[in-house]
Amino acid sequence: MNFRITWSLIATVAAMACLSITSGLVIAADTVMTTKPDTAPVRIGEAENKSAASLTLAQALALAMKHNPELSVFSHELRANEGTVLQAGALPNPVLDLTGDGLNNSRLRQDGDRTTSIQIGQLIELGGKRSARIRIAETGRDLANWDYEAKRIDVLMQTSQYFIDTMAAQQAAQLADESLKLAQDVAGAVGKRVLAGKVSPIEETKARLALSAAQIEMEQIKRQLTTARKNLASMWAEQEPSFERVTGNLETLPALPAYPQLTARIRDNPDLARWNSEIARRQATVDAEKAKAVPDVTLSVGRTRFSQFEDHAYMLGVSIPIPLFDRNRGGILEANRRLDKAGDEQRAAESRLLTALSENFQRLSAIRSEIETLRTDILPGANSAYAGATKGYQLGKFGILDVLDGQRTLFQARTQYLKALADYHRGHNEIERLIGSPLSTTTPVTGKP
């Protein structure tokens, strides 16, 4: 007698969360590799009609893509990196030097022996410093783009999660309502038998207790539904949800491709793809450190005027630092070691993703078999057992405990079925996150794993 519909809700929520993420990544498929933050948001149907009575997943994702404040933060960062690239290509400013001699000497003032000079100097960067600086800025911009893509997928997944939480709460409310009606029917039937003197009043008390428990759980589920709806609306910065309900179908299971096909797509994951840009950035850093060992040249040209002789002279100068003590060997060594580290980190990241992919793939294969068993054997058996116990009680062959036990078994079977669906969708969506692209093909739940 320990079955509670609230636990069924939890399983349902988890199940629907996975389906949501799967559908969410389908919407994100065309944008996962783009690097333009100002790409127009996905618009499907009435995605901008936030006051619609029902809300689809596609509409929720479109709203989140356009109004989510976290994505707005990342788009500003991308634009800031454009400024970094622009500044990296700037040339050093020239230097103007004005000098005067004997301006405050009374004797020289009488003799007219004063000199004034004007000189302009320009630093000439050698060794490829400017080009290396530009490459560092450009690869930094690429990294920011990959971070934006990863965040965008995370927002899509979180929106999908909240969408499915809401859908799950709706389905849990429906399940709780069915349980409540069954409890009312049982309580009514027991009450009639008590009035007829066929059973003890104790059985009616048990039935009433079960009815009260169902009513309490119904109220709890309503509160959970309210919370889920608010969480979903928060993904597009809406304080109070303007939609009434969400629509979708949990019992449509997405198909799972063969494992070799999945491993071939693992590099689409933005968390792994970003390492190519990271390695390029560190290589540019190595080049920049090597360029620092090459001394720059400062060229200067000027003119000096001699007031005593009413004459002038031109000046030409070259300034070159002598790399006698500092050749930046430490900076070059550090940059090379960090480049080697990036290669190891890339391989480690790929290994982690492949391990997670393998684990999820094996788990999904087992869960698919479990779902088929529940659908074809356990659920029909639980329904049959409950129907038999109810009919037997009406005929006086079974007691109230048999009916309540049959009811509990039926809802436990439904809960287990929903939990299996949840585990499948959760693993399927994790695979989509691991490969960074959607697995859009779906099959009905009756399909063979």
C-alpha positions, -999 to 999 in steps of 0.1 A, spaced: 0 0 0 30 23 -3 23 34 -39 20 71 -44 10 89 -76 35 117 -67 63 92 -75 46 86 -108 47 123 -115 84 123 -109 89 95 -133 66 112 -158 85 145 -155 118 127 -161 104 109 -191 90 140 -207 122 159 -201 140 136 -224 115 139 -252 117 176 -249 154 178 -253 152 155 -283 128 178 -301 147 208 -289 178 196 -306 159 191 -338 150 227 -338 187 236 -330 201 213 -358 205 241 -383 221 265 -359 244 243 -338 275 251 -360 267 287 -369 288 314 -354 266 344 -361 249 356 -329 224 378 -347 209 350 -367 171 353 -369 154 333 -342 135 301 -352 99 310 -360 74 281 -362 37 287 -365 26 312 -339 58 312 -319 54 349 -310 18 345 -298 27 340 -262 -10 343 -252 -20 311 -270 -41 287 -250 -17 258 -258 20 259 -264 41 235 -285 77 227 -280 87 244 -312 70 276 -301 86 275 -266 121 270 -282 115 299 -306 105 322 -277 136 311 -257 159 317 -286 147 353 -291 141 364 -255 164 344 -232 186 368 -213 215 344 -210 218 342 -248 217 380 -250 247 381 -227 267 358 -250 257 378 -281 272 409 -265 304 390 -258 306 380 -294 303 416 -305 329 426 -280 353 401 -296 348 418 -329 363 449 -313 392 429 -301 400 417 -336 397 452 -349 421 466 -323 446 438 -328 452 450 -363 459 486 -353 494 500 -361 515 517 -334 510 555 -333 538 578 -344 556 599 -317 561 636 -321 591 652 -303 595 690 -299 627 704 -282 642 739 -277 676 749 -263 687 782 -247 652 796 -244 658 812 -210 695 822 -212 699 860 -213 733 860 -228 723 836 -255 691 856 -260 713 886 -269 735 867 -292 706 849 -307 720 814 -301 689 794 -297 679 760 -313 645 744 -318 639 709 -331 609 690 -343 611 652 -347 587 624 -355 593 587 -349 575 556 -360 578 521 -344 582 494 -371 571 460 -357 592 431 -370 590 393 -368 553 391 -375 541 406 -342 510 422 -358 499 392 -378 503 369 -347 483 394 -326 455 393 -352 455 355 -352 452 354 -314 422 378 -315 405 359 -344 409 325 -327 396 341 -295 366 352 -314 361 317 -327 362 303 -292 336 328 -281 315 316 -311 318 280 -299 309 290 -264 279 307 -277 268 276 -296 273 255 -265 252 279 -245 225 280 -271 222 242 -270 221 243 -232 193 269 -234 174 248 -259 178 217 -236 168 236 -205 137 250 -222 128 215 -234 133 202 -199 109 228 -184 85 221 -213 85 184 -205 82 191 -168 50 210 -176 37 183 -199 46 156 -173 27 175 -146 -3 177 -169 -1 139 -175 4 133 -138 -26 153 -130 -46 132 -155 -33 101 -139 -41 114 -104 -76 123 -116 -81 87 -128 -68 74 -95 -92 98 -77 -121 86 -97 -112 50 -91 -109 57 -54 -143 73 -54 -159 44 -72 -144 19 -48 -155 40 -18 -190 43 -33 -192 6 -40 -180 -3 -5 -204 21 11 -233 4 -7 -222 -30 5 -219 -17 40 -254 -4 39 -266 -37 26 -248 -54 55 -226 -75 32 -192 -62 45 -178 -47 76 -177 -9 81 -140 -12 85 -137 -18 48 -155 15 41 -130 32 64 -101 18 44 -117 29 12 -123 64 25 -87 67 37 -75 57 2 -98 84 -13 -84 111 11 -49 102 1 -58 105 -36 -73 139 -30 -42 151 -12 -19 139 -40 -41 156 -65 -36 190 -48 2 184 -46 3 177 -84 -16 209 -91 10 229 -72 38 211 -91 21 220 -124 20 256 -114 57 256 -106 66 238 -139 46 263 -160 64 293 -143 98 277 -148 90 272 -185 79 308 -189 110 321 -172 131 308 -202 118 338 -222 118 362 -192 81 360 -186 71 363 -150 36 348 -153 29 321 -179 4 333 -205 -2 299 -220 -27 275 -204 -12 241 -213 15 225 -234 10 198 -261 31 168 -270 33 130 -270 56 110 -247 50 76 -262 67 85 -295 102 71 -291 130 85 -312 149 60 -332 185 52 -323 211 50 -351 239 24 -352 268 30 -329 294 36 -356 272 63 -371 271 81 -337 308 79 -331 314 94 -366 294 125 -355 310 130 -321 332 159 -334 300 179 -340 299 185 -303 308 222 -298 326 214 -265 349 192 -286 349 213 -318 361 243 -298 395 226 -292 405 231 -328 401 268 -323 419 266 -289 449 248 -305 450 274 -332 450 301 -306 478 286 -287 498 282 -319 493 318 -326 505 325 -290 537 306 -298 542 327 -329 536 359 -309 562 349 -283 588 341 -310 581 374 -326 589 392 -293 624 379 -296 629 399 -328 637 436 -319 616 463 -333 630 493 -352 621 529 -345 627 553 -374 628 590 -368 631 621 -389 632 657 -379 645 693 -385 665 717 -362 666 754 -366 695 776 -355 683 811 -347 718 826 -345 727 817 -380 692 817 -394 698 783 -407 685 747 -402 695 711 -404 677 678 -410 680 648 -387 675 611 -394 676 584 -367 673 546 -362 667 530 -328 671 492 -323 671 474 -290 700 449 -286 687 415 -276 717 407 -254 700 396 -221 664 389 -229 655 369 -260 621 358 -245 632 321 -243 610 316 -212 579 330 -229 585 308 -260 590 277 -238 558 284 -218 537 289 -250 550 256 -265 542 236 -234 507 251 -233 503 241 -270 512 205 -261 488 206 -232 460 217 -255 465 186 -277 463 163 -247 432 181 -235 415 176 -268 422 139 -268 410 136 -232 378 154 -241 371 132 -270 378 101 -249 353 112 -223 326 119 -249 331 85 -265 329 67 -232 297 85 -223 283 78 -258 291 41 -254 275 39 -219 243 57 -231 240 35 -262 242 3 -242 217 16 -216 192 26 -243 193 -8 -259 184 -24 -226 157 2 -218 141 -3 -252 136 -40 -245 122 -31 -210 97 -7 -226 85 -34 -250 80 -59 -222 61 -34 -201 39 -25 -230 31 -60 -242 31 -80 -209 31 -61 -176 6 -34 -183 -21 -57 -199 -16 -81 -169 -20 -53 -143 -51 -40 -160 -66 -75 -161 -57 -82 -125 -74 -49 -114 -105 -56 -135 -107 -91 -121 -103 -80 -85 -130 -53 -89 -155 -77 -105 -147 -104 -79 -153 -78 -51 -187 -70 -66 -196 -107 -66 -184 -111 -31 -154 -133 -40 -127 -109 -30 -122 -84 -1 -115 -47 -3 -78 -53 2 -77 -73 -30 -92 -44 -49 -68 -18 -34 -39 -41 -41 -50 -44 -77 -53 -7 -80 -19 -2 -65 -3 -28 -88 -19 -11 -119 -5 23 -110 29 10 -101 30 -7 -136 21 26 -152 47 44 -132 74 18 -142 63 22 -178 67 60 -176 100 57 -158 113 34 -186 102 60 -212 119 86 -191 152 67 -190 151 61 -228 144 97 -236 170 109 -211 197 87 -226 186 96 -262 188 133 -255 222 129 -238 234 112 -270 221 142 -290 241 165 -266 272 144 -270 271 145 -308 260 181 -309 232 175 -334 197 160 -335 186 125 -341 153 135 -357 140 102 -369 114 88 -346 95 55 -344 64 45 -325 68 28 -291 56 -5 -307 88 -6 -328 114 -33 -320 146 -20 -303 
